[in-house]
Structures are given as structure tokens and as C-alpha cells.
Amino acid sequence: MTENLRPSGAHSTDQDPTSYPYAPSYATAYDGTTGATGATAYDSAAGGYPPPPAYAPTAGRRRAKRPVALLAAVAIAAGVIGGGTATLVGHLNGQNAAATASGGAVNGTTVAQSSKGTVAGVAEAVSPAIVEIGAASSAGRSTGSGVVITEDGEIVTNNHVISGAQQIQVTLSTGKTYTADVVGTDPDKDLALIKLRNASGLKTAPLGDSSKVKVGEQVVAIGSPEGLTGTVTSGIVSALDRDVTVAKDDSGGSGQGQGRQGGGQEWPFEFGGQQFNGDTGEETTTYKALQTDASLNPGNSGGALINMNGEIIGINSAMYSPSSSAAGSGSAAGSVGLGFAIPVNTLKADLDTLRAGNGS
């Protein structure tokens, strides 16, 4: 592709453009005295007029101006873009600075911004609000878990963890122990509320919204399986709205507590028309549960199922633990990734009833 380097109205020539690819050839093409092709068009003798000014230098000067103008335009554009980018970066930095100034926490959660979305971050934030519950009764002693929801010691757990208990002792994540009293129970929903004596300034766990939970969402479970306080496991939400049936009280043939002495198989429940982990007894209740593959074992009952924002989305209540032939017929083989939790929205709707002591 060639470019017409002459001023507007300049004469054209028949010269092959390929004959002058470089600047020195332009002078030859337009020299009126050399006799080169196209020279007679500007010969003073032939045309009677003085030769025109040399075009090659003029053309060269005009070609030089274009890059300068282009560079100037680019510089202006770069200034505009750079200024806009600087403004945007400054705006974002301002937001980050504001977030840092507010304590570095995600709104509505207790998980630090730097640890958001990690199991370690959730565990660090929520573990102080998960407790171990020891319930002593005439049938023995059971171990379960609970979730602190107020600074003065209100704790949510499963009804079957404290059902029939004559004495309740609670151990915090710090190792400090308290005596607790039953405030209210709701056997139909397998929920209970207990209160620590003379407690204050406790770490609490925020309650989330179980209606927003999706299958496949990552979750963390914290509890005290087999008395191992503060055990953390993780997994996903496997399914929603599973019909799970548990005993209303401790009238079941093998007891409801975790680790209850002399109780045989622990944590009995029904699912899909079948009984697991023992006999649920005659008085039962059914609720819609979240299913999770996070590892749950006897002692996790009453503990927390937590989303990755550090919000409680469920109260762990049942798990399937098949019998181990190697350990003998009455022993449990441990978690196989079939656990169930009461949705936290069920708990939130029941809190007023529990606090009023109805059903106690």
C-alpha cells in the first residue's frame, strides 16, 4: 500500500512506486534537471514556469508531524485513563481501609476477612461458642454439645442430650466449667435451652438463615464427639428437608445420650422407615433436617453446623453409625458421612417458646 505524499492538487506521475522506497529516491523523482522519469513535468523550459519547491523535505516534515500528533493524543488518553484508574484504585483502597478500620470482620459474621471461606477461619471464630455438655441421670452419664447464643450463658442443644438429666455440667472451650439449669425444652423439635449459673461475657455464635442453604455448600461441624471437646470436621450439605425421627425423651430402649454408660447403641433415630443406632421407643418426633457428610460421631449431638461465613445454620442431631462386626454387635463403627442437623430457622422460630419454659 502506498501513500500520496504530495500536497492537495499535486500532479501524479507514472513512476513505479517501488522505484523510490527510500528518501534519496524522492529527490531524483522530482529533480527538474536530472531528466529522470517525470522530470519534464516540472522543467522550466517545457512548461514556462519555475520549478516547484522540493516536495520530499516537505513530505518528510509532514510525515514527522503525524507521529508527534499521535503521541500527543496517546499521552492525553493515557492521562485520562491513568487518572480514572488512579481514582478507581483510590476508591477501592478507601473501601479496604474502611473495612480494616471497622475491625476486619465480614459483616454479620465473626470470621476475619483474611480467613473468610476457610475451615481454619470458621473454627477459630466459632469454636469459643461451642461447649461440651455432661448430663447425669439415673441411667448413667451422657455427653453432648451445645451452642452459646447469649453472653450471659444461654445455650441451645438437643432435647435428647439433657432429657431426664438430674445434673448438667457445661465445659467451655477454655476448660472452665459451669453448672447449668434447664430453661425450656421442645421434645417435638428435639430442642432444648439451658442456662449457665453466674456466667457473663461469653463468646457467642451468630445464627444464620437456613432457608438460604444450598446443596453442595461447604460446612463445618464443631462438637465434642466421645468427649473430645472442640473437635472440628468439615464437609458439604448433602441434601435438604430429610425426614428424621428421634425419641421425644429418654424412654427409648437404649437411651438418647452420647456415651451413656450402660446404654448400648447410642443416638438412635429413624430415617426412611428404618431405625438406626438402636430403638427410638414409642414416643417419637419427626423434623425436616439438613443432611451433611461432615463427620459426626456420638457427642456431636447439640453442636453446631456452620457455613463458611461463621454463621450457625443447623444444630447437629443425628448420625448413622453402622455396627462394626469387628468390635462386636452393640458397638458403633463411627461416622460414615450420613449426618443430620435441625435447621437453624426452626430454632429461631422456637426460641421464645424455649425461653418461656414451655414444655419443660
ZIZI-V648690 format. One record per residue. N is the residue number from 1. OMEGA is omega in degrees with one decimal (NA if undefined). NEAR is the number of other C-alpha atoms within 12 Angstrom. D_CENTER is the distance of its C-alpha to the mean C-alpha in whole Angstrom. Layout:
n={N,N}
omega={OMEGA,OMEGA}
near={NEAR,NEAR}
d_center={D_CENTER,D_CENTER}
This chain:
n={1,2,3,4,5,6,7,8,9,10,11,12,13,14,15,16,17,18,19,20,21,22,23,24,25,26,27,28,29,30,31,32,33,34,35,36,37,38,39,40,41,42,43,44,45,46,47,48,49,50,51,52,53,54,55,56,57,58,59,60,61,62,63,64,65,66,67,68,69,70,71,72,73,74,75,76,77,78,79,80,81,82,83,84,85,86,87,88,89,90,91,92,93,94,95,96,97,98,99,100,101,102,103,104,105,106,107,108,109,110,111,112,113,114,115,116,117,118,119,120,121,122,123,124,125,126,127,128,129,130,131,132,133,134,135,136,137,138,139,140,141,142,143,144,145,146,147,148,149,150,151,152,153,154,155,156,157,158,159,160,161,162,163,164,165,166,167,168,169,170,171,172,173,174,175,176,177,178,179,180,181,182,183,184,185,186,187,188,189,190,191,192,193,194,195,196,197,198,199,200,201,202,203,204,205,206,207,208,209,210,211,212,213,214,215,216,217,218,219,220,221,222,223,224,225,226,227,228,229,230,231,232,233,234,235,236,237,238,239,240,241,242,243,244,245,246,247,248,249,250,251,252,253,254,255,256,257,258,259,260,261,262,263,264,265,266,267,268,269,270,271,272,273,274,275,276,277,278,279,280,281,282,283,284,285,286,287,288,289,290,291,292,293,294,295,296,297,298,299,300,301,302,303,304,305,306,307,308,309,310,311,312,313,314,315,316,317,318,319,320,321,322,323,324,325,326,327,328,329,330,331,332,333,334,335,336,337,338,339,340,341,342,343,344,345,346,347,348,349,350,351,352,353,354,355,356,357,358,359,360}
omega={179.3,-177.9,179.1,-175.1,-177.5,174.8,-179.6,-179.5,-179.9,-179.2,174.5,177.8,178.2,-175.8,177.7,-178.4,-177.5,-177.9,178.4,178.8,-177.4,-173.5,-178.8,-178.2,179.0,-179.1,178.3,-176.6,-175.3,-179.7,-176.6,-176.3,-174.6,-177.8,178.3,-179.0,179.3,-176.7,-175.6,178.6,-177.6,-179.0,-177.6,179.5,-177.3,-173.9,178.4,177.0,-176.0,-179.5,178.5,177.1,-179.8,-176.3,-176.0,178.5,179.6,179.5,179.9,179.7,-179.3,177.1,-179.6,-177.2,-176.7,177.1,179.7,178.6,179.9,179.0,178.6,179.1,179.5,-180.0,178.4,-179.9,-179.9,178.4,179.4,-178.8,-179.5,178.9,178.4,179.0,179.3,178.6,-179.8,179.6,178.0,178.5,-179.4,178.1,177.1,178.3,-179.8,179.1,178.5,179.7,179.1,-179.5,-179.0,174.9,176.4,-179.1,176.3,-177.7,176.5,179.7,175.2,-180.0,179.5,-178.3,-177.2,-178.1,-177.4,176.3,179.3,177.8,179.7,179.4,178.2,-179.0,-179.1,-176.0,-169.4,-177.0,179.6,-178.7,180.0,-174.6,173.2,-179.0,174.5,-177.3,-179.4,178.7,179.7,-179.8,-178.7,-178.4,178.5,178.7,177.1,-177.9,178.0,-177.9,178.3,-178.7,174.3,-177.5,-179.4,167.7,171.2,-176.6,177.3,176.2,175.0,175.7,-175.2,177.6,-174.5,-178.6,178.5,-176.5,175.6,177.5,-179.1,176.9,-176.9,178.3,178.7,178.9,178.8,-177.3,179.0,-177.3,178.0,167.8,-177.7,176.0,177.1,177.2,179.8,178.0,173.9,-177.8,-179.0,179.2,-178.5,179.1,176.9,177.0,176.6,-176.9,178.3,176.6,173.1,178.6,176.9,176.2,-178.7,173.9,-178.9,178.9,178.9,178.1,-177.9,-178.3,-176.2,177.7,-179.8,-178.8,-179.7,176.1,-178.0,179.4,180.0,-178.7,177.4,176.2,178.2,-179.8,-177.2,179.4,180.0,177.9,178.2,-172.9,174.1,179.2,-178.1,172.7,-179.5,179.2,178.2,170.2,-175.0,-178.4,178.6,171.2,174.5,176.9,-179.6,-178.5,177.8,178.5,178.6,-178.3,-176.9,-179.9,178.5,-174.1,-175.6,176.1,-174.6,-175.2,175.8,-179.6,-179.4,-177.8,177.6,-174.5,-175.8,178.9,-177.7,171.9,179.8,175.5,178.7,177.3,179.1,179.0,179.9,177.3,179.9,175.2,177.3,-176.4,179.7,179.8,-175.7,-179.3,-177.4,174.6,-178.4,178.1,176.0,-173.6,168.4,176.5,-179.5,174.3,172.2,-174.3,175.3,179.4,178.2,-175.4,175.2,-176.9,-177.8,178.5,-170.2,165.5,-165.5,174.7,-173.3,171.4,179.6,-179.3,177.5,177.6,179.4,174.2,-176.7,-171.3,-177.5,175.3,178.5,178.8,-176.2,179.1,179.0,-178.5,-179.4,-177.6,-179.5,-176.5,177.1,-178.7,180.0,-178.0,-179.6,-175.0,173.8,176.0,175.2,-179.6,-175.9,-179.2,175.8,-179.4,-176.1,177.8,174.0,177.7,-176.8,179.1,-175.3,-174.5,-179.6,178.0,179.9,-179.1,178.3,178.9,179.6,178.1,-178.0,NA}
near={6,10,11,18,23,25,19,10,8,15,18,20,18,14,19,15,19,14,16,18,17,14,20,16,21,29,27,24,33,34,26,26,20,15,16,22,26,23,28,22,27,29,22,16,14,14,14,12,14,14,20,22,18,22,28,26,19,19,22,21,17,18,21,14,14,14,15,14,14,15,14,14,14,15,16,14,14,16,15,14,14,16,15,14,15,16,15,14,15,15,14,14,16,15,15,19,15,14,18,17,12,14,17,21,24,25,18,18,29,36,32,29,25,19,22,25,26,24,30,25,28,41,39,28,36,43,43,35,45,51,52,50,54,41,41,28,26,18,25,26,31,44,46,54,56,59,57,42,35,24,21,21,36,38,52,56,54,50,47,51,54,52,43,29,31,20,24,33,35,44,35,33,33,18,16,17,21,30,25,33,29,39,30,31,37,37,34,30,39,47,52,45,44,47,34,35,20,16,22,17,16,28,28,33,43,33,35,30,25,32,17,18,33,21,20,18,28,28,41,45,53,51,49,41,39,29,28,25,32,36,33,33,33,30,30,31,38,25,22,28,25,25,24,39,38,49,42,35,36,37,23,31,25,30,40,52,56,49,36,33,22,21,29,27,36,48,54,42,42,30,28,12,11,17,26,30,40,32,28,35,26,17,20,28,26,27,31,29,40,43,41,47,33,40,37,46,46,42,48,52,55,55,52,60,60,55,45,37,40,45,42,49,43,51,51,55,56,57,46,36,29,28,22,17,11,11,12,13,15,21,23,30,24,27,28,20,26,32,44,48,52,47,41,40,26,32,42,27,18,28,29,19,23,34,26,18,20,20,25,24}
d_center={58,60,60,63,64,67,67,67,70,71,73,72,73,74,72,70,67,66,69,68,64,65,66,70,70,70,73,75,74,75,78,81,83,82,83,79,78,78,80,83,80,81,84,86,89,88,86,88,85,84,81,77,75,73,70,68,68,67,64,63,62,61,58,57,57,54,52,52,51,48,47,47,45,43,43,43,40,38,38,37,34,34,34,31,29,30,29,26,25,26,25,21,22,24,20,19,22,21,18,19,22,20,19,16,13,11,13,13,11,13,10,12,11,12,10,7,4,8,10,12,11,10,14,15,14,15,18,20,20,21,24,27,29,33,35,39,41,44,43,41,38,34,31,28,25,24,21,23,22,25,26,30,29,28,26,25,25,27,31,32,31,33,36,39,38,41,39,36,34,31,30,27,25,27,30,32,33,34,36,34,36,35,34,34,33,32,33,33,29,29,28,29,29,31,32,32,36,36,32,31,28,26,22,20,17,15,16,13,14,15,16,13,12,12,14,12,9,8,9,11,15,17,21,25,26,29,29,27,25,22,21,17,16,13,13,12,13,17,18,19,22,24,27,28,31,32,35,35,37,38,41,40,42,40,38,34,33,31,34,37,40,42,40,40,36,34,31,33,31,32,30,32,35,35,35,33,34,37,38,37,40,42,39,36,33,31,27,24,22,18,19,17,18,16,20,22,25,28,27,23,25,24,21,17,14,11,7,5,6,9,11,13,13,16,20,20,24,25,25,27,29,32,35,36,40,40,39,42,41,40,37,33,32,28,25,25,21,23,21,21,20,21,19,18,20,23,23,22,25,27,27,30,32,31,32,35,36,37,37,38}
